[in-house]
Amino acid sequence: MAENEITIDNYKLVNCLAQGRHSQVWEALDAGSSRSVALKLLLPEAFSNREQRQLMKYEAKVGKSLDHPNIIKMLECIVSREHAYIAMELFRANNVKVQLRGNLNAVHLRARRLIEQSAAALAHMHERGWIHKDVKPENILVNRASEVKLIDFSLAGKPAGSLGKMVNRKKKGTVQGTRTYMAPEQIRNQPLTPQTDIYGFGITVYEILAGRPPFRSPHPDDLLRDHLKTTPPEPSYFNPNVTPEMDLLVLKMLAKLPKNRQSSLDEFLSEFRNTQIFKEAIKEETEKTDEEKQAELLQQQ
């Protein structure tokens, strides 16, 4: 059977959008409503794992508790004997990591709206009693109109001290997150708070501005040690066009102690809206024609 003829329940799979270790994301057509959706489908090996099925249910539960224009909307979650999937709104956009690698200038052009909308989405999660715990460029989608969607709530949990803290699923001793973006308290497996997301978001904002995260290392332990002990250079060290006030704002987000970061995303937004990001305005790069490229090549020769 051809790929475009595969049907799961009421959904006709049209096009595979992304592939992960445990799941695939498909563009699918809902036969009942004729609308296109994104279908996150567990792969066979993951489907046979009870914990992965529970994780999918959990992600859908978190997503359904959120209602914000900058957060991907969950439609339904089905876990049956044959398959497990989440149906979500279809948002046609690459994640920020892909765009940083492909066209940094284009990311800088939409940096203000990108950062502001991402912060607003995280602030909404915190208001609803959740922390994301895996804030990174891969989990933020942005389209050409600078519209943003926050995705992936599989690691989300309740802040330390909240009434719902028992919702956190992992056993004590298991450290969750992505090393490049993990807060010091996350690495130490200490109680987490909204300030943990502020740190991960700070690394993300740093990468948006500088084109790279503050810490890099081929050795995971060295990377974690940097988060714990090393003061990062200002974003302007890698991108001289970043203003001193934006440097200070980002470095405050990356304070080693949670109490030294912004108290909330609302505080960050208040500071950010009064901060100039770049010294010189970012100019839109026009795509050169083949003739222009050839003329430039001849001139270089």
NORMOFEN-V886010 format. One record per residue. N is the residue number from 0. SS is DSSP state (H for helix, E for strand, - for the rest). PHI is phi in whole degrees, 0 to 359 (none if undefined). Layout:
BEGIN
n->N ss->SS phi->PHI
n->N ss->SS phi->PHI
END
This chain:
BEGIN
n->0 ss->- phi->none
n->1 ss->- phi->290
n->2 ss->H phi->303
n->3 ss->H phi->284
n->4 ss->H phi->251
n->5 ss->- phi->287
n->6 ss->E phi->234
n->7 ss->E phi->237
n->8 ss->- phi->52
n->9 ss->- phi->267
n->10 ss->E phi->251
n->11 ss->E phi->262
n->12 ss->E phi->286
n->13 ss->E phi->253
n->14 ss->E phi->203
n->15 ss->E phi->281
n->16 ss->E phi->267
n->17 ss->E phi->202
n->18 ss->E phi->231
n->19 ss->- phi->244
n->20 ss->- phi->292
n->21 ss->- phi->248
n->22 ss->E phi->210
n->23 ss->E phi->239
n->24 ss->E phi->246
n->25 ss->E phi->245
n->26 ss->E phi->281
n->27 ss->E phi->224
n->28 ss->E phi->254
n->29 ss->E phi->280
n->30 ss->- phi->297
n->31 ss->- phi->290
n->32 ss->- phi->244
n->33 ss->- phi->64
n->34 ss->- phi->261
n->35 ss->E phi->273
n->36 ss->E phi->226
n->37 ss->E phi->258
n->38 ss->E phi->244
n->39 ss->E phi->269
n->40 ss->E phi->244
n->41 ss->E phi->292
n->42 ss->- phi->288
n->43 ss->H phi->308
n->44 ss->H phi->296
n->45 ss->H phi->291
n->46 ss->H phi->298
n->47 ss->- phi->285
n->48 ss->- phi->262
n->49 ss->H phi->300
n->50 ss->H phi->296
n->51 ss->H phi->293
n->52 ss->H phi->294
n->53 ss->H phi->294
n->54 ss->H phi->297
n->55 ss->H phi->295
n->56 ss->H phi->299
n->57 ss->H phi->294
n->58 ss->H phi->301
n->59 ss->H phi->294
n->60 ss->H phi->298
n->61 ss->H phi->298
n->62 ss->H phi->301
n->63 ss->H phi->289
n->64 ss->- phi->278
n->65 ss->- phi->253
n->66 ss->- phi->212
n->67 ss->- phi->210
n->68 ss->- phi->297
n->69 ss->- phi->256
n->70 ss->E phi->236
n->71 ss->- phi->300
n->72 ss->- phi->270
n->73 ss->E phi->275
n->74 ss->E phi->259
n->75 ss->E phi->198
n->76 ss->E phi->233
n->77 ss->E phi->239
n->78 ss->E phi->234
n->79 ss->- phi->239
n->80 ss->- phi->288
n->81 ss->- phi->262
n->82 ss->- phi->198
n->83 ss->E phi->221
n->84 ss->E phi->205
n->85 ss->E phi->242
n->86 ss->E phi->265
n->87 ss->E phi->230
n->88 ss->E phi->298
n->89 ss->- phi->269
n->90 ss->- phi->241
n->91 ss->- phi->279
n->92 ss->- phi->194
n->93 ss->- phi->278
n->94 ss->E phi->284
n->95 ss->H phi->296
n->96 ss->H phi->299
n->97 ss->H phi->300
n->98 ss->H phi->288
n->99 ss->H phi->298
n->100 ss->H phi->286
n->101 ss->H phi->271
n->102 ss->- phi->203
n->103 ss->H phi->298
n->104 ss->H phi->299
n->105 ss->H phi->294
n->106 ss->H phi->294
n->107 ss->H phi->296
n->108 ss->H phi->299
n->109 ss->- phi->253
n->110 ss->H phi->301
n->111 ss->H phi->297
n->112 ss->H phi->293
n->113 ss->H phi->299
n->114 ss->H phi->292
n->115 ss->H phi->296
n->116 ss->H phi->290
n->117 ss->H phi->295
n->118 ss->H phi->296
n->119 ss->H phi->296
n->120 ss->H phi->296
n->121 ss->H phi->294
n->122 ss->H phi->300
n->123 ss->H phi->296
n->124 ss->H phi->302
n->125 ss->H phi->295
n->126 ss->H phi->296
n->127 ss->- phi->275
n->128 ss->- phi->90
n->129 ss->- phi->239
n->130 ss->E phi->242
n->131 ss->- phi->287
n->132 ss->- phi->74
n->133 ss->- phi->212
n->134 ss->- phi->285
n->135 ss->- phi->196
n->136 ss->H phi->302
n->137 ss->H phi->295
n->138 ss->H phi->259
n->139 ss->E phi->233
n->140 ss->E phi->259
n->141 ss->E phi->216
n->142 ss->- phi->260
n->143 ss->- phi->292
n->144 ss->- phi->272
n->145 ss->- phi->65
n->146 ss->- phi->271
n->147 ss->E phi->243
n->148 ss->E phi->224
n->149 ss->E phi->274
n->150 ss->- phi->229
n->151 ss->- phi->67
n->152 ss->- phi->249
n->153 ss->- phi->292
n->154 ss->- phi->258
n->155 ss->- phi->302
n->156 ss->E phi->207
n->157 ss->- phi->275
n->158 ss->- phi->297
n->159 ss->- phi->302
n->160 ss->- phi->89
n->161 ss->- phi->280
n->162 ss->- phi->298
n->163 ss->- phi->264
n->164 ss->H phi->298
n->165 ss->H phi->290
n->166 ss->H phi->292
n->167 ss->- phi->302
n->168 ss->- phi->266
n->169 ss->- phi->281
n->170 ss->- phi->290
n->171 ss->- phi->299
n->172 ss->- phi->107
n->173 ss->- phi->267
n->174 ss->- phi->268
n->175 ss->- phi->248
n->176 ss->- phi->135
n->177 ss->- phi->248
n->178 ss->H phi->309
n->179 ss->H phi->297
n->180 ss->H phi->240
n->181 ss->- phi->276
n->182 ss->- phi->287
n->183 ss->H phi->307
n->184 ss->H phi->291
n->185 ss->H phi->290
n->186 ss->H phi->297
n->187 ss->- phi->279
n->188 ss->- phi->60
n->189 ss->- phi->269
n->190 ss->- phi->303
n->191 ss->- phi->256
n->192 ss->- phi->222
n->193 ss->H phi->304
n->194 ss->H phi->297
n->195 ss->H phi->295
n->196 ss->H phi->292
n->197 ss->H phi->297
n->198 ss->H phi->295
n->199 ss->H phi->300
n->200 ss->H phi->291
n->201 ss->H phi->298
n->202 ss->H phi->298
n->203 ss->H phi->296
n->204 ss->H phi->298
n->205 ss->H phi->304
n->206 ss->H phi->293
n->207 ss->H phi->298
n->208 ss->H phi->282
n->209 ss->H phi->266
n->210 ss->- phi->83
n->211 ss->- phi->198
n->212 ss->- phi->286
n->213 ss->- phi->292
n->214 ss->- phi->241
n->215 ss->- phi->223
n->216 ss->- phi->194
n->217 ss->- phi->288
n->218 ss->- phi->255
n->219 ss->H phi->306
n->220 ss->H phi->295
n->221 ss->H phi->294
n->222 ss->H phi->297
n->223 ss->H phi->294
n->224 ss->H phi->296
n->225 ss->H phi->298
n->226 ss->H phi->300
n->227 ss->H phi->282
n->228 ss->H phi->232
n->229 ss->- phi->267
n->230 ss->- phi->282
n->231 ss->- phi->288
n->232 ss->- phi->291
n->233 ss->- phi->297
n->234 ss->H phi->306
n->235 ss->H phi->292
n->236 ss->H phi->298
n->237 ss->- phi->262
n->238 ss->- phi->224
n->239 ss->- phi->299
n->240 ss->- phi->279
n->241 ss->E phi->284
n->242 ss->- phi->285
n->243 ss->H phi->301
n->244 ss->H phi->292
n->245 ss->H phi->288
n->246 ss->H phi->306
n->247 ss->H phi->297
n->248 ss->H phi->298
n->249 ss->H phi->292
n->250 ss->H phi->294
n->251 ss->H phi->295
n->252 ss->H phi->296
n->253 ss->- phi->260
n->254 ss->- phi->301
n->255 ss->- phi->295
n->256 ss->- phi->265
n->257 ss->H phi->306
n->258 ss->H phi->294
n->259 ss->H phi->268
n->260 ss->- phi->272
n->261 ss->- phi->301
n->262 ss->- phi->286
n->263 ss->- phi->198
n->264 ss->H phi->291
n->265 ss->H phi->295
n->266 ss->H phi->295
n->267 ss->H phi->301
n->268 ss->H phi->299
n->269 ss->H phi->299
n->270 ss->H phi->290
n->271 ss->H phi->296
n->272 ss->- phi->293
n->273 ss->- phi->253
n->274 ss->- phi->241
n->275 ss->- phi->279
n->276 ss->- phi->280
n->277 ss->E phi->244
n->278 ss->- phi->293
n->279 ss->- phi->245
n->280 ss->- phi->301
n->281 ss->- phi->280
n->282 ss->- phi->261
n->283 ss->- phi->287
n->284 ss->- phi->275
n->285 ss->- phi->268
n->286 ss->- phi->290
n->287 ss->- phi->284
n->288 ss->- phi->285
n->289 ss->H phi->300
n->290 ss->H phi->295
n->291 ss->H phi->294
n->292 ss->H phi->298
n->293 ss->H phi->292
n->294 ss->H phi->295
n->295 ss->H phi->296
n->296 ss->H phi->297
n->297 ss->H phi->296
n->298 ss->H phi->295
n->299 ss->H phi->296
n->300 ss->- phi->292
END
